[in-house]
Amino acid sequence: SSGNRLSTGGLLFSSVALAAVVALSSTLSAEAFVSPASHRSPAISAANGCRSSGSITSATTLYNRSARRKDKKKKKRRSFVIDEEEEASGSPQSANSNEPILLGGGEIGFSGEVPDASKIPVATTTSKDRPPKKSKLDQELSGERIQEDGIVGESVTSAASVSDMPLDPGQAQPDVTTVVTDPDTGIARIQQGKYVMDKVTGKAVVLSSLGPEYRLAQMFPGAPPDVREKYRFDWATVTVPEMVERLKEACTVPLKSSSTGKEWLGIPPHPQVSNPAVDFVLANREFMGHRMKKALGRLKLRAQSQFQKEEASELRALWKHFLLLEDHISAPFRQIMVNAEVNVGPNFGNLDVKSYCGGELYERAANYLVLKSMVAHWEKKYNDALALEEIPDDEGMNFMAQLYTGDPKRYLPDPPIIFRLSEVSRIVVMAQKMCKAFVDEPTLFDDLPVEVKFVEKALGIQGGTALRQFMLEEFCPENNIDGASLREGLGRLYQQMFNMQIDPYGDLTMTLWNLCVASGVGTEEARDPYEEYIANVRGTKYEDNPGFFQTYTFDHDKNSLVRFLDSAKVIEKGTAGSAEDVARQVQGEAFQLLGFDFGGGGGDTGSIKKEVKVEEKRYVVPEDRAIGRPHMMGWLDLLGEDEELMGGNDEGTGDNEESFEADKWEEVKA
């Protein structure tokens, strides 16, 4: 019955960070999973490719306001060379004021009036000798990825990624996502595959061959009544320690050494999973997910900071196993969503959605989620572009606000994204039209899973009270489902979406979370036992806060970025000079600090001599950053080489020098 049908969810992590004048974003790799054959809803293996991007700006990409004012007087540009193709494609096209506003982001739509010109800096370079090609806007409007040398550009349904390795001309896309070595830099980069990789087998996910009903069960897996009865939490009374202990019990299985014959109970060696563990997570899907991940991580760090090595090691093993279970359970969902991207992206602008968004129920559900995510993502980009237009041009905080608003990839020398207001508005209008065309077609939308349909209906309602009234008095009776079952299905959908990459799915995912919170007000689901463990609401002492762990300061190398920032003078408004001066100062200091010049004019590299490692005095951390914390406690080295990134000897004393994955990189010889 509708009341017993369950759906699933997942994990999402933030991707973009921007520091002062250095725009930085990070890229994520693919993950995977495999599910047991004995599961009632046949599970399938899969993996997720999460992409973001990482780059460092050059000085030419900084917005020089002082020079801009002079340029206005002299009727010429000095700060940027604007791509002629970008100018041609950036002609103003305003949105029709009669277009429907689909609230994909869960808040507001956008203004139909688009300014004729954009003041957002266009950090691009051009060459008259370059052969003609489609503009970036034309590439996106035709459903293609933006093509840039050495960079994987964005499309309407996929994020740009500086760290992804583009395919060479004529090179076939691999079946699964792999890590390759960039021949130009010798650095490992990700090459995205056609399929999600199963983290357990290392092979591509395989969807069920038993029919579309089984694939729908893989996309929204549930647990049979007897499993729910055995494992499900009583959310009205359950505590985090109880949930952790029961998860550990479910994951513990008999183990035997093949070499010595020794038998014991423990968590299966990575990457293996057991049926009871999968059943346990599925029975409590909406109660676990990313909040359980955070709680396990904090509990592990808490035990480690108290130098409880054995407990910290056990918690780390359980944490890692739970991450594998999350990948395992969400993998088929991610694979089906990848398939839907292939349907929607190349057909961008085609309002005959029935011709490419049809198919079986699981396919149409995925197509809708991709369309709705696309709307939410581009509405967010529109709001960012609008905010950039409205930020005044002056020094100080407004300058910083322009730096951290929107996607920092726009500061790359040739941005692989669309970010100007007049261009973003064209894409968001078309995305809204496509999503509305899908919803208005009964054969595509009307029989979707109830929690998916509820998302569309709920986003048009303002206010939590009105939302709950609509849910209980109209939507639930019309769809033959009770409120508790709908809230459970919505929570499971949120967990699945949380396992998708943040760009472009993060905006819709957070809207789903807001719906979960709003619809659960006044019910048992409103209780959150995780809060005191992951939100620091109980103080900063071990006895008061069950999730607290004591952080500490470090001795940093004298040439480290940390010491550089610690010793930097406070720049007050009006004292920093122009952005060009700041850029010149930063690139010169970066040259001295890092030994390379990313903007030109750093100095003579021959004058830099290799520093001999010497015994250094204890570093005194500035008080405004130390804020009373202890110095060099050393507990991060407690687990020694057991940690994935940290060094130390086998006994975990941490006497050895730290070693990182980057230390193993070798230059690729031609």
N, C-alpha and C positions, 0 to 999 in steps of 0.2 A: 504494500500500500504506500501511498505518498508519505505517510507519517514515518515509515520505516526506511525510506530511501536516504542514503547518506552521500555526501560529497566530500572532497578533500582539499588540502591546501598546502602551503609551503613557506619559503624563506626568501627574503630579499635583503640586500645590503647596499648601503649607500656607496656611490661611486665617485663623486666629484668633490675635490677640495681645492680651495684657492688661497694661497698665502701671499698677502701684500701685493707685490707687483709680479709675482711669479705664478702664472696660471698652471694649475696641475690637476690632472685627472688620472684615474688608475684603471687598469684593465684586468679583467677577471677571466679565469680559465674554465674549461668545461668539466662537468662532474657527471656521475652516473649512478645506476642502481640496477638491482635484479630482484624480482619478487618470487615468492614460493609458489610452487604449482598446486599445493594443497589448499590455497586460499579460496574462499567461497566466491569472491569476486576475482576472477583470475587476474593475477598481477603480472606486470610485464616489466622488463628491465629498461632503464633509460638513463639519460644524463643531461645535464644542463650546461649550455654555454652562456656565460654571463659576460657581457662586454662593457667596458667603459674605456676611457682613453687616458693616456698619460703623456704630457708634453711640458716643455719649458718654453716660455715665451722668449722671443728675441726683442731687442730694444726697439726695433722698427715697429713692433705691434703695440707699443704703449701709446695711449691717447694723449697727445701733447696739447693741452688747452691753451697754453700761452702762445705757442706757435700758431694755433688755429685762429686766435684773435688777430695776430699779425697777418695771417694769410687772407683773412676776410678783407683787410684793408688793402693788401697788395693784389687781390684778385687772383691768387694762385694758391696751389696746394703744395705743402712741403712734407707734411707728416706721413702721408700715405700715397701710394700709387694705386689708383682704383682700376680694377680690371674692366676693360671696355665691355666685355661680355656681361659682367655683373651689372654694369650701368644699364645696359640694354635690357637686361631681364628684370631690373628693379623698378620698372615703370609702375607708377601707382595704379593699383586696381582695388577699388574699395569693395567691401562686402555689401551685398544687397541688404538693405535694412529690413526687408521682409523675410529674410532667411530665418528658419527656426533656430532657436538657441538650445542645443542639446547640452545639458549640464554634465558633461563627461567628467569634469574634475570635482563634481559634487558641490560646487560653490556658485560660480557665475559664468556667464558666457563671455562675449566680448563686444566691443563697440563696432557698429557697422561702418563708422567713418574712419578711413585710413588716411593719415597725412600724405601729402604729395611727395615729401622727401624725408629721408631718415638721417638722423645725425649720428647713428651708431657707426663707429669707425669700421671701415672695410679694410681689414688687414690682409690684403692680397697683393701679389706681385703679378706682373704680366710681361709677355715678350711678344713683340710684333712678328717674330719668326715662328711662333707656335702655330701649328696647323689648327684651323677652325674646328670647334667641337661644340656640343650642346652646353648651354649655360647650366649652372648648378640647379637653378630653379626648374629649367626644362627637364633635366634628368629626374628630379624628384617628382614632378608632375606626371611624368610618363612611367612612374613606378620603378625607376632604376636607382641603383646606388650612385652617389656622387663619386666620380672617378678622379682620384688624385694620385700622383706618383708616390708609391711607398706607403700609402695610407688607405685603410678601408673606410670609405665615406658612408654617411648615413643614407637611409632611404626612409620612406614614409612610415614603414613598420619596423625598422631596425636602426640601432644606434651606430654612430661613427665610432671607430676604434683605432687610435694611433698605434696601439700595441699589437693589433692583429696583423698578420702577415698576408698581404694580398697575393692572389695567384699570379704567376707569370703568364704572359701571353701564350695561349695554347695549352696551359697546364690544367689538368682535370681536377675538380674539387674532390678532396678525399672523402671517403664514406663517413668517417668519424673525425671529430676534432682532434688534432694532433699538435704537438709542440715541435717547432722546427727552428733551426739556427739561421738567423739573418746573415747572408754571406757578406754584406757590406759592413756590419757592425760586430758580428760574432755574438750577438745577444739572442737569447731564446725568445721566440715570439709564437703566438697562437695562430694556427691556420684552421679556420672554421670548416667543419665537415657538413655533409648533407644530413646526417642523422645525429641524434643524441647518443653519446657513448654510455654503455653500461659500466659503471665503476667496478662492478664485481667481476665481470668477464672480460672487460676491455673491448667489447664488441658493440655493434650498433644495437639499439633497442629494436625489438621485434614486437609489433602489435599482434593481437590474437587473430588467428585464422579461422576461429569458430563463428564469426559473424559480427555484425555491428553492435548487437546487444552486449557482447563480451567486451568490445572495445569501449563502449560507454561505461561499463563497469570498471575498466582499467582507468578511464579518465576520472571517474568519481567513485573510487572504491569505498566500500563499507565493510561492516563486520556483521556476521549472522547473529541472531538473537542470543544463542547460547554463549558466544564469545563476548558479547556486550554484557551479559549477565555476570560473567566471570571476571572481567577486567575493568569495567567502566567505573570511573570515579563518582563519588557522591560530591558533586561540586559545592553543595551547601556547607560541607564540613571539612573537605580534604585540605591538607596543608602541603607545602612544598617538600619538606622532608619525607612525608608519606608518599608523595608522587615519585620522588627520586628513588626511594627504597623499592617501591613496587615495580618501577621501570627496571631497576637492577635485577630484581628477581625474575622478571619476564625474559631478560636478555641472558641470564645465566643458564648454561647448558652443560651436560657432561662432556669433558674433553679428555683426549688420550694422546700421549706422545707416540708417534710412529717409530721412534728410535729406541726409547727406553721402556715403552709400555706403561708408563706412569699415567694414572687416571686422576682427574680432579674436576671441580666445578668452576666455571669461569665464563667470561665473555668470549665468543668465538674470535679467532684471530682475524685481523683485518686483511682483505675486505670480504668477510662472510657474515651472513645474517641467518637468523633462525625463524621458523614459522611463528612460534609463540611471541617473539618480540614484535614481529610485524602485526600480528593480531592485536597485541596490546596497544600499539600506537594507533591503529585504525579504530579501535574501540573508543579511544579518547582523542581523536584527531583534532577537534577544535579546541581542546584544552591544553594542547602541548605546543607543537610548532616552534616558532622563533622565540617565544617567551621561555620555553623550557631550555632552549639552547643558551639563552642569556643566563638563566638561573644556574645551569650546570657550570658554565664558564666562571661565574662569580664565586660559586662554592669551591671550585678547584683553586682559584686564586686566593680565596680566604684561607683554605687549609695550607696552601703553600706559604702564605705570608706568616703563618703561625708555626712554620717549620715542621708541619705534620706530613712528612714525605710520603708515607704509605697511603694515607687517605687522599692526598693530592694526586698520587699516581693512579689510584682506583677511580677517582672522579674524572681524571683526564681520559682514561680508557672508556668510561661510560659516555662521556661527552662526545668523543670521537665516534663511538658506535652509534649514538643517536643521530649524529650528522649523516652517517651512512644510511641509517634507516629513513631519514627524511629524503635523501636523494633517491633511495630505493622506491619509496612510495610515490613520490611526485614525478618520477621519470616518464611514465606513459603520458601523463598530462602535458609535460613539456614537449614531448615528441609530437603530439597531436597539435599543439599550438604552433610548433615550427612548420608543420604541414600547412596550417591555416595561413601563416605568413606568406607562404609561396602562392597561395590562392589570391590573397587580397592585394599584396604589394604590386605585382605587375599589372593589376587591373585598376590601379588608382585612377579615379576620374570616370570610370565606367559605372553609370547609375543603373545599369541592367544587372543588379546584384544577383538576381536569380540564375544568371548564366554561369556564374563562377563561385557563388557562395551556397549552392544547394548541396545535395548529398545526404548522407545518413545523419541521424540526430547528433551523434558525437561530433561530426564534422561541422554541422551548422552551429552547434554551441561554441566550438572553438573559433569559427569565423566571426561570430558576434563578439566574443571577448577580444579578438584582435582589433575589430573595428572600433569597439568602445574604448579600448586602450589607446588606439591611435587618436581618437577624438580628445581624450583627456590629456594625452601627451602634447598634442599640438596646441590645445587651449592654454596649457601651462607655458609653452614657448611663446605664444602670443602675448600672454600677460607679462612675461619677462621682457619681451621687446617693447611693449607699451610702457613698462616701468622705466626702461632705459631712456625712452623718449622724454619722459617727464622729469628725470633727475636733472637738476640744474647743472650748468657747466661752471663749476668753480673748484677751487682747491679744497683740501681737507676731506671731511667725511663723505661728501658727495662724490669725490673722485674715487674713494674706496668703495662706495656703494655701487658705482658703475663697474668696478673690477669684479665684485663678487656676485653681481646679479646676472642670471642667465648662465649659459653654457660657456665655460672658459675656453673651449676649443675654438671660439671665434677669434682668439688672439693668436692662433697659429698663422704663420706666414701666408698660407693658402688654405683657409678653413674648409674642412670637409663637411660642413653643415650649412643649413639655411637658418639665418637668425634675424634678418632685417624685417621690420614690421610689415612693410608693403608686400614682402614675399611670403612671410609666415601666414598672413591673413588669407592669402589665396589658398594655401594648403588646408588651413583649418576649416574654411568654408566648405571645401570639397569633402573633407573627411566627415563633417557633420551631415552633408547631403547623403553620402554613402551609407552612414549608419542609420539615418532616418529611413532611407529606402529599404534597408533590410528589415527594420522593425515594422514598417507598414505593409510588408508582404506576409500574409498569414501563413503561407506554406513554409516559410523560412523560420518565423519567430514563434508562432502560437503554441507549438508543442515542445518548446525548449524546457529544460529542467526548471522547476518553479523558482529556485533561488536565483537562477540566471535572469528569468523574467522579472523577478522582484527588483533586481538592480535597476533595470530600465524604468520601471514604474516609480520606484522610490526616489530617484534623483530629480524628479519633477516636483517634489513636495518640500515645502519650506517649513522647518521647525520640527523638533523631536516629537512633540505631543501629536501634531497632525500626522506625522509618519506612523506612529504606533497605532493611532486610530484607524488610519487607512489599512494598515497591515491586518489588524484583528477583525475589523468590521467589513472590509470589502475584499481584500486580496485573498486572505486565507479561506473564507467561505467559497469564493469563486473557483479556487484551485484545489478544494477538498484537502486541506492540510491544516494542522494546528500550528499555533504560534511557536511552540517549543521546537517542533520539527523544522520549521522554516528557519528559525534562528540557528539551529544546529547545521543545517545545510549551508546557510550563508557563512558561518564560521569556517566550515570545511573548504568552501570555495576560496575564502580569504587565505587560508593556509596554503592551498595549491598555488594561488597567484603570487604569494610571497616567495615562492621558489623560482619565479621567473626573474629575469634580469631587470634591474631597476629602470633602465632606459630601453624601451619606452613603457614598461608596465607598472612602474612605481606609482604614478599618479592615480591610476584606477585602483591599485591595490590599497592605497591609503584611504581612498574613498570607501572601499569595502569595509575597512576597519571602522571608519566612522559610522557606517550603517550598522555594523555589529554592535557597537557601543550604544547607539541611539535606540535600536530596536530592543535591547536587553534591559533598558532602564526599568526598575521596579520588579525585576525577576531575579531568580537565583543566578542567572548568567552574569548579572551585573557585578557579582562578587569577584574580586581579583586577588587570589592569594599570592601571586607573583610580585605584586607591587612593592612590598616591603623588602624584597630580595633584589630587585633590579632597578629601583627608582630612588634609592638613598633617601627615603622619607623618615627614617628612624634615627638619624644622627650619624656621627662619625666615630663611634666606639664599638668594639667587638661585642660588648655586653648589651648594647642597645640596638644595634643594626645587624640582623642575621645575614645580610649580604655584604657587609663591610669588609674590606681588606686594606691594610696599611700600605700606601704607596711611599716611594722614597726617591731622593735625588741621586744623581750619578756623578762620578768623575768623568768628564768629557775631554777628549783630545783637544789640545789648544787650537788646532786648526778645524775643529768641528763646527758645523752650522749652529749648534746650540750655543757654543761660546760666542760665536759671531753675533747671534741675536741677543744674547745676554749683555754684550758690551755695546750694542748699538744705542746711540743717543735717542732720546724721545724726540720725535719730529712733531712739532706743534704746527698748527695751521699758520701758513704764511712764511714758514722758515725753511721749507723743503725745496723751494725753487720750483721750476717747471718740471713737468713729468719727464721731459727729455733729460734734465739734470739728474733726476732720481734714477732713470734708466741707466745713464752713464755710470753713476755711482754703483748701482747694484751689479752691473756686468763687470765692472772693475774689481769689486770685492769678491764676486763669484769666481773671477779668474784667480785671485790670490788664494781663495779658500779651496777651490776644487781643482785648479791647475789647468783649466781650459777656458776658452773664450766663446760664449754663446752669442755675443752681440757685436764683436769686433772691438779693436782698440784696447785689449786687455793688457798689453805689454809684451815684453820680450820673454818668450818661453825658455830661452836658453839661460836666463838668469835665475831660473828656479832650480834649486838643487834638492836632491832627495834628502829628506829629513831622517836623521839617525834617531832611532828609538832610544829615549833616555828616560831615566826615572823622573817622574814629575811630582810636584807637590800636590797635596790634596786641594781639589778645586772647591772654592767657596762659592756656592750658588747664591745669586742675588736673593735677598729676603722676599722681594715681591713675587718671586717665582717659587721659592722654597716653601713659603707660607707655613713655616713651622714643622715641615715634614722632616723625618730623620734622613741621614745621608748614608748611602752605600750599605743598606741592610743585607743585600746579597741573596734574598730569597728567590729572585727570578732564576738564579743558577741552581736552585735546590735539586731539581730533577736531572741536572747535568745533560748528557747527550741524549737522554730520553726525550727531551724537548725537540721539536722539529727544526727550530731556528737557532737555538742557543747551543754553545759548546760546553766544555767541561769534561772532566775525566769520568771514568766508568763509575766511580763511587759517588759522583754527583757533588763533589766538593767545589766545583767551579774554579779550580786553580788554573786550568788551561785558558788560553786566550779564546775569546768568543769567535766562532766561525759561522759564516752565513753562506747561503746558497750562492750569492754573488761572488764569493771568494773562489768558487770552483769554475767560474767562467774562463774560457780560454779563447784567445783570438783565433779566428778562422784564417788559416794561411791560404793565399790564392794558389 
